[in-house]
């Protein structure tokens, strides 16, 4: 297998996971201060299609971001943590 090849056929699951997490966090940061539910996030990412593998990746990505301290979850509602917001603000200044 070509682990260094970035074509879609050869991306490792961790690269796909990282990209999904980055997309989730970026989306929630751009929506801030509005808050989305997990269902709304899934709806926006899948455009309403029944795509269970993608839904699973989104749910996994949310869980990983919560575990990393970058998202808060209150019931179904998601919001970026202060640390994520601070980093985003600093990074945008580049």
N, C-alpha and C positions, 0 to 999 in steps of 0.2 A: 504494500500500500504506500502511496505517496503522501506522507504526513505533511510535507512542506508545500504541497500543491494546494492553492487556494480556490481551485475550481469547485463548484457545488458538489460534484461527485466525490471529492476527496477530503472534504472538511471533516475534522474530527468532531465528535459530539461536544467536547469542551469548547471548541471555537464557536459552534452554533449556540451553545448555552451562553457564552459570554456576549455574543451579539444580541441574543434575545434579551438578556438582562440589561444591556446598554440601551436597547431600544425602549424597554419598559421604563427604565429610570428617566431617560431623556424625555419621553412622552409625559410622564407625571411631573417632571420639573417644568416643562413648558406649560402644562395646564395649571400649575400652582398660581394662585391660592385655591383654585377650584380643586375639588377632590373627586376622584372617580371610585366607583365600586369595582370589585374584581370582575363582575359581570359586564360592566360598561367597558372596562379595559379589554376584555376578551372580545366583545362586540366590535370595538374599534379596530382591533388588530386582525380579526378574522373577517371583517366586513359582513358579518352575519352568516358566513358559510359554516356548514357543519364539518369542521376540520379538527377531529379529536386529537391527533398528534400535535397540532399547533396549540390547542387549548392546554394540553398537558405541559408543553414547553413554557407557556405563559405562567401557568400555576407554579411550576417548578422555579421559574425565574423570580416570581414574586416571593416565594419562600426563601430562596437564596439571598435576595436583596434584604429581606427582613432579618435573616440570620447575620448578614454582614453589617447590620445597623444603618442601612441606607433608606429603608422604608419603615413606616409605622402602619399597622393594620388595626383598625377599630371596628370590629365586626366585619362587614364586607368593604368598608371604606379604606382606601389607601392614600397615604400622603408621604412625601419625602421627609426625612429627618432634618434637623437643623444642620447636622454635619454635611448631608448631601446638598442642601441649599447653599451652605457657605462655600463648599467646593465648587459648585456650579457657578456661583457669582464670581469667585476668583478666576475660574477657568475662562469664563466669558470675557474677562478683561484682557486676555492675550491677543 
